[in-house]
Amino acid sequence: MADIFVFVEHKDGKLKKSAIELLSAAKKSGMTVHALALGSGSEGLAEAVGSFGATELLICNADSLKYYNPEAYSAVISQAIKDKKPGIVLAAATSTGKDLFPRVGGATGAGVASDCTSLNLRSGNVSARRPMYAGKVSAEVGFSNCETKIVLVRPNALEAGTPEAGKTATVVNLPPPPTDLRTIIKEVVKGTANKLDLTEANIIISGGRGLKGPENFKLLDELAAVLGGAVGASRAVVDAGWVPHDMQVGQTGKTVSPSLYIACGISGAIQHLAGMSSSKVIVAINKDKEAPIFQKATYGIVGDLFEIVPLLTAEFKKILE
Amino acid sequence: MNIIVCLKQVPDTESKIRVKADTSGIETTDIKWIMNPYDEFAVEEALKLRDKMADGSLVTAVTLGPKARAVEALRTALAMGADNAVVIDHTDFVDSNAVAKALSEVLKKETFGIVFTGKQAIDDDCAQVTQLLAQYLNIPHATVVVKFELNADKASAKIEREIEGGSKEIMELKLPAVFGAEKGLNTPRYASLPGIMKAKKKEIKEYTFSSLGVAATEIKVSYKNFQPPPPRAAGKIIEGDGPTQAATLVKLLHEEAKVV
């Protein structure tokens, strides 16, 4: 059981950052790394996964795999796990990873640990922790009664290694999925062009009631554009219908851990704090100096966000240009 | 076409979560228990669909947990309008896999066309039961569902699920199938007073792991060494007028924290 599978997600023929993070962690385990890529463009990833330590690139060509299809993807991956019996499978805790791997676990008898934020694979042993109760506590994961351990790791939680030029992985074709699928993907509707997802963003600017209305989110959009970040929101403003639910950070929204989280006009309800308090650096901008968010903030500004945020945008522009 | 809703009782989102002294788990005394918020969307969608079909279809709510308190979540579902309720009485720790196995055994005894669940429970945050349950019933699934539409043939459903970056996947699933509800799918109704009164009298069907033939070896993932989040070092409040505050913050983020 010295084999490790890494499910690598990719876009436009390039590995996603989360895939590089997983490959880098797998390489450190000393196990033989097999990268597994599905969907269009996966055959072109041999050099990329090879440069991060994979010896094999497992792919599968079938029309039903062009877009993510839970049934088709699960069938192909489950068969590969049954055939090669890897001790460990790594995947990112993304929309696809979270939807797919529990099903794979059920089909193969593997144990599945969701949404881990730390992982160490020294000599093939899995040592991982994951937050629970939206980050109000965390716990160490243990596996039992399974031959394969599937670990889903949150993007940005692991360090990305540096590529080694000149290495490439051998491409291996996997058997195709069954054709009698009961799930049909009709369409994938793209969100706003190039909108960065909160869970993958390294910098997040979030807004709450202090913004006074949906139209003022453009102040945050401008700052996010300068910093290359994503814009989030508190539950209060999502429930008020100012912004869509996919922007909500907190216990019934997204749990995030970016390098920098800037909370603008957010008081910091316990549900919100649970979803963002593992961010590396937290900045709070709020008029109310008693707001609970200041207790979590690395840097706090007691002031008017309508004055401060545009000033920040201008200052950051200066240093980043 | 009968509809099943799988739901879970979880600590209220307002709850402070404290770690037990021996770090083996969390303190459950003083916790206010509620129906998992995502499961409310599942219940609502089931009731809406039943009422729309108006063909004698029934909604059955199923939960797993210590019977003494877990039935309260079922009573809430009944008060909202569910027709039947089932509890799998289980007090010891279980993981997603064992829960899904037990639910699948209950569902094999029922006739149904659609199963709704929440997309995840907000206690352990695993988001696995929907998919595992579908796998064990050998039927398709969709998670993070924000739009559900039963097709005219009643043999398939069209759904929208939210993925990264505000994108959506539109899928069609042949029924029976399992659907994991995301916030935004609907607005859950409140229980009516007559509903609450009626719910109190409803008989709740009971099972246990042993009556369902689910072995303890179905547990594959467990947890230990629980810890609260590491305390954050005291923050710095930046003084001065607006322009000074902004300039200082940018300098700190750039030079001290080095995150920009």
HADDOCK unambig.tbl for C-alpha pairs under 7 A between the chains (distance, minus, plus):
assign (segid A and resid 71 and name CA) (segid B and resid 140 and name CA) 6.71 0.50 0.50
assign (segid A and resid 95 and name CA) (segid B and resid 163 and name CA) 5.49 0.50 0.50
assign (segid A and resid 95 and name CA) (segid B and resid 164 and name CA) 6.38 0.50 0.50
assign (segid A and resid 99 and name CA) (segid B and resid 143 and name CA) 6.52 0.50 0.50
assign (segid A and resid 102 and name CA) (segid B and resid 128 and name CA) 5.29 0.50 0.50
assign (segid A and resid 102 and name CA) (segid B and resid 131 and name CA) 5.87 0.50 0.50
assign (segid A and resid 102 and name CA) (segid B and resid 132 and name CA) 5.80 0.50 0.50
assign (segid A and resid 103 and name CA) (segid B and resid 131 and name CA) 5.05 0.50 0.50
assign (segid A and resid 103 and name CA) (segid B and resid 132 and name CA) 5.15 0.50 0.50
assign (segid A and resid 103 and name CA) (segid B and resid 135 and name CA) 5.85 0.50 0.50
assign (segid A and resid 106 and name CA) (segid B and resid 132 and name CA) 5.44 0.50 0.50
assign (segid A and resid 106 and name CA) (segid B and resid 135 and name CA) 6.07 0.50 0.50
assign (segid A and resid 106 and name CA) (segid B and resid 136 and name CA) 6.89 0.50 0.50
assign (segid A and resid 107 and name CA) (segid B and resid 135 and name CA) 6.63 0.50 0.50
assign (segid A and resid 111 and name CA) (segid B and resid 220 and name CA) 5.07 0.50 0.50
assign (segid A and resid 111 and name CA) (segid B and resid 221 and name CA) 6.07 0.50 0.50
assign (segid A and resid 112 and name CA) (segid B and resid 221 and name CA) 6.91 0.50 0.50
assign (segid A and resid 113 and name CA) (segid B and resid 221 and name CA) 6.76 0.50 0.50
assign (segid A and resid 114 and name CA) (segid B and resid 126 and name CA) 5.36 0.50 0.50
assign (segid A and resid 132 and name CA) (segid B and resid 123 and name CA) 6.25 0.50 0.50
assign (segid A and resid 132 and name CA) (segid B and resid 124 and name CA) 4.92 0.50 0.50
assign (segid A and resid 132 and name CA) (segid B and resid 125 and name CA) 5.91 0.50 0.50
assign (segid A and resid 133 and name CA) (segid B and resid 122 and name CA) 5.89 0.50 0.50
assign (segid A and resid 133 and name CA) (segid B and resid 123 and name CA) 4.56 0.50 0.50
assign (segid A and resid 133 and name CA) (segid B and resid 124 and name CA) 5.87 0.50 0.50
assign (segid A and resid 133 and name CA) (segid B and resid 125 and name CA) 6.58 0.50 0.50
assign (segid A and resid 134 and name CA) (segid B and resid 122 and name CA) 6.83 0.50 0.50
assign (segid A and resid 134 and name CA) (segid B and resid 125 and name CA) 6.94 0.50 0.50
assign (segid A and resid 136 and name CA) (segid B and resid 17 and name CA) 6.21 0.50 0.50
assign (segid A and resid 136 and name CA) (segid B and resid 228 and name CA) 6.35 0.50 0.50
assign (segid A and resid 136 and name CA) (segid B and resid 229 and name CA) 6.55 0.50 0.50
assign (segid A and resid 137 and name CA) (segid B and resid 226 and name CA) 6.64 0.50 0.50
assign (segid A and resid 137 and name CA) (segid B and resid 227 and name CA) 5.52 0.50 0.50
assign (segid A and resid 137 and name CA) (segid B and resid 228 and name CA) 4.43 0.50 0.50
assign (segid A and resid 137 and name CA) (segid B and resid 229 and name CA) 5.77 0.50 0.50
assign (segid A and resid 138 and name CA) (segid B and resid 226 and name CA) 5.59 0.50 0.50
assign (segid A and resid 138 and name CA) (segid B and resid 227 and name CA) 5.37 0.50 0.50
assign (segid A and resid 138 and name CA) (segid B and resid 228 and name CA) 6.35 0.50 0.50
assign (segid A and resid 138 and name CA) (segid B and resid 229 and name CA) 6.82 0.50 0.50
assign (segid A and resid 139 and name CA) (segid B and resid 223 and name CA) 5.84 0.50 0.50
assign (segid A and resid 139 and name CA) (segid B and resid 224 and name CA) 5.75 0.50 0.50
assign (segid A and resid 139 and name CA) (segid B and resid 225 and name CA) 5.58 0.50 0.50
assign (segid A and resid 139 and name CA) (segid B and resid 226 and name CA) 4.29 0.50 0.50
assign (segid A and resid 139 and name CA) (segid B and resid 227 and name CA) 6.28 0.50 0.50
assign (segid A and resid 140 and name CA) (segid B and resid 223 and name CA) 5.44 0.50 0.50
assign (segid A and resid 140 and name CA) (segid B and resid 224 and name CA) 5.25 0.50 0.50
assign (segid A and resid 140 and name CA) (segid B and resid 225 and name CA) 5.74 0.50 0.50
assign (segid A and resid 140 and name CA) (segid B and resid 226 and name CA) 6.84 0.50 0.50
assign (segid A and resid 141 and name CA) (segid B and resid 221 and name CA) 6.84 0.50 0.50
assign (segid A and resid 141 and name CA) (segid B and resid 222 and name CA) 5.98 0.50 0.50
assign (segid A and resid 141 and name CA) (segid B and resid 223 and name CA) 4.88 0.50 0.50
assign (segid A and resid 141 and name CA) (segid B and resid 224 and name CA) 6.79 0.50 0.50
assign (segid A and resid 142 and name CA) (segid B and resid 221 and name CA) 5.64 0.50 0.50
assign (segid A and resid 142 and name CA) (segid B and resid 222 and name CA) 5.06 0.50 0.50
assign (segid A and resid 142 and name CA) (segid B and resid 223 and name CA) 5.79 0.50 0.50
assign (segid A and resid 143 and name CA) (segid B and resid 220 and name CA) 5.44 0.50 0.50
assign (segid A and resid 143 and name CA) (segid B and resid 221 and name CA) 4.70 0.50 0.50
assign (segid A and resid 143 and name CA) (segid B and resid 222 and name CA) 6.39 0.50 0.50
assign (segid A and resid 144 and name CA) (segid B and resid 220 and name CA) 4.70 0.50 0.50
assign (segid A and resid 144 and name CA) (segid B and resid 221 and name CA) 6.30 0.50 0.50
assign (segid A and resid 145 and name CA) (segid B and resid 217 and name CA) 6.03 0.50 0.50
assign (segid A and resid 145 and name CA) (segid B and resid 220 and name CA) 5.42 0.50 0.50
assign (segid A and resid 146 and name CA) (segid B and resid 220 and name CA) 6.34 0.50 0.50
assign (segid A and resid 182 and name CA) (segid B and resid 140 and name CA) 6.41 0.50 0.50
assign (segid A and resid 182 and name CA) (segid B and resid 173 and name CA) 5.78 0.50 0.50
assign (segid A and resid 182 and name CA) (segid B and resid 174 and name CA) 5.21 0.50 0.50
assign (segid A and resid 183 and name CA) (segid B and resid 140 and name CA) 6.45 0.50 0.50
assign (segid A and resid 183 and name CA) (segid B and resid 171 and name CA) 6.88 0.50 0.50
assign (segid A and resid 183 and name CA) (segid B and resid 172 and name CA) 5.82 0.50 0.50
assign (segid A and resid 183 and name CA) (segid B and resid 173 and name CA) 4.65 0.50 0.50
assign (segid A and resid 183 and name CA) (segid B and resid 174 and name CA) 6.60 0.50 0.50
assign (segid A and resid 184 and name CA) (segid B and resid 171 and name CA) 5.58 0.50 0.50
assign (segid A and resid 184 and name CA) (segid B and resid 172 and name CA) 5.09 0.50 0.50
assign (segid A and resid 184 and name CA) (segid B and resid 173 and name CA) 6.43 0.50 0.50
assign (segid A and resid 185 and name CA) (segid B and resid 170 and name CA) 6.14 0.50 0.50
assign (segid A and resid 185 and name CA) (segid B and resid 171 and name CA) 4.47 0.50 0.50
assign (segid A and resid 185 and name CA) (segid B and resid 172 and name CA) 6.43 0.50 0.50
assign (segid A and resid 186 and name CA) (segid B and resid 170 and name CA) 5.38 0.50 0.50
assign (segid A and resid 186 and name CA) (segid B and resid 171 and name CA) 5.24 0.50 0.50
assign (segid A and resid 186 and name CA) (segid B and resid 172 and name CA) 6.78 0.50 0.50
assign (segid A and resid 187 and name CA) (segid B and resid 169 and name CA) 6.01 0.50 0.50
assign (segid A and resid 187 and name CA) (segid B and resid 170 and name CA) 5.10 0.50 0.50
assign (segid A and resid 188 and name CA) (segid B and resid 168 and name CA) 5.76 0.50 0.50
assign (segid A and resid 188 and name CA) (segid B and resid 169 and name CA) 4.50 0.50 0.50
assign (segid A and resid 188 and name CA) (segid B and resid 170 and name CA) 6.11 0.50 0.50
assign (segid A and resid 189 and name CA) (segid B and resid 167 and name CA) 5.51 0.50 0.50
assign (segid A and resid 189 and name CA) (segid B and resid 168 and name CA) 5.01 0.50 0.50
assign (segid A and resid 189 and name CA) (segid B and resid 169 and name CA) 6.20 0.50 0.50
assign (segid A and resid 190 and name CA) (segid B and resid 167 and name CA) 4.47 0.50 0.50
assign (segid A and resid 190 and name CA) (segid B and resid 168 and name CA) 6.55 0.50 0.50
assign (segid A and resid 191 and name CA) (segid B and resid 165 and name CA) 6.05 0.50 0.50
assign (segid A and resid 191 and name CA) (segid B and resid 166 and name CA) 4.49 0.50 0.50
assign (segid A and resid 191 and name CA) (segid B and resid 167 and name CA) 4.13 0.50 0.50
assign (segid A and resid 192 and name CA) (segid B and resid 166 and name CA) 6.86 0.50 0.50
assign (segid A and resid 195 and name CA) (segid B and resid 165 and name CA) 5.37 0.50 0.50
assign (segid A and resid 196 and name CA) (segid B and resid 165 and name CA) 5.40 0.50 0.50
assign (segid A and resid 197 and name CA) (segid B and resid 164 and name CA) 5.41 0.50 0.50
assign (segid A and resid 197 and name CA) (segid B and resid 165 and name CA) 4.18 0.50 0.50
assign (segid A and resid 245 and name CA) (segid B and resid 184 and name CA) 6.89 0.50 0.50
assign (segid A and resid 246 and name CA) (segid B and resid 166 and name CA) 6.36 0.50 0.50
assign (segid A and resid 259 and name CA) (segid B and resid 259 and name CA) 6.26 0.50 0.50
assign (segid A and resid 260 and name CA) (segid B and resid 259 and name CA) 6.44 0.50 0.50
assign (segid A and resid 270 and name CA) (segid B and resid 14 and name CA) 6.46 0.50 0.50
assign (segid A and resid 271 and name CA) (segid B and resid 13 and name CA) 6.23 0.50 0.50
assign (segid A and resid 271 and name CA) (segid B and resid 14 and name CA) 6.77 0.50 0.50
assign (segid A and resid 296 and name CA) (segid B and resid 232 and name CA) 6.55 0.50 0.50
assign (segid A and resid 297 and name CA) (segid B and resid 235 and name CA) 5.48 0.50 0.50
assign (segid A and resid 298 and name CA) (segid B and resid 235 and name CA) 4.26 0.50 0.50
assign (segid A and resid 298 and name CA) (segid B and resid 236 and name CA) 6.09 0.50 0.50
assign (segid A and resid 299 and name CA) (segid B and resid 235 and name CA) 5.44 0.50 0.50
assign (segid A and resid 299 and name CA) (segid B and resid 236 and name CA) 4.82 0.50 0.50
assign (segid A and resid 299 and name CA) (segid B and resid 237 and name CA) 5.81 0.50 0.50
assign (segid A and resid 299 and name CA) (segid B and resid 238 and name CA) 6.89 0.50 0.50
assign (segid A and resid 300 and name CA) (segid B and resid 235 and name CA) 6.98 0.50 0.50
assign (segid A and resid 300 and name CA) (segid B and resid 236 and name CA) 6.08 0.50 0.50
assign (segid A and resid 300 and name CA) (segid B and resid 237 and name CA) 4.57 0.50 0.50
assign (segid A and resid 300 and name CA) (segid B and resid 238 and name CA) 5.98 0.50 0.50
assign (segid A and resid 301 and name CA) (segid B and resid 237 and name CA) 5.92 0.50 0.50
assign (segid A and resid 301 and name CA) (segid B and resid 238 and name CA) 5.44 0.50 0.50
assign (segid A and resid 301 and name CA) (segid B and resid 245 and name CA) 6.92 0.50 0.50
assign (segid A and resid 307 and name CA) (segid B and resid 242 and name CA) 6.72 0.50 0.50
assign (segid A and resid 308 and name CA) (segid B and resid 242 and name CA) 5.92 0.50 0.50
assign (segid A and resid 308 and name CA) (segid B and resid 246 and name CA) 6.12 0.50 0.50
assign (segid A and resid 311 and name CA) (segid B and resid 243 and name CA) 6.54 0.50 0.50
assign (segid A and resid 311 and name CA) (segid B and resid 246 and name CA) 6.02 0.50 0.50
assign (segid A and resid 312 and name CA) (segid B and resid 246 and name CA) 5.38 0.50 0.50
assign (segid A and resid 312 and name CA) (segid B and resid 250 and name CA) 6.94 0.50 0.50
assign (segid A and resid 315 and name CA) (segid B and resid 247 and name CA) 6.39 0.50 0.50
assign (segid A and resid 315 and name CA) (segid B and resid 250 and name CA) 6.72 0.50 0.50
assign (segid A and resid 316 and name CA) (segid B and resid 250 and name CA) 6.53 0.50 0.50
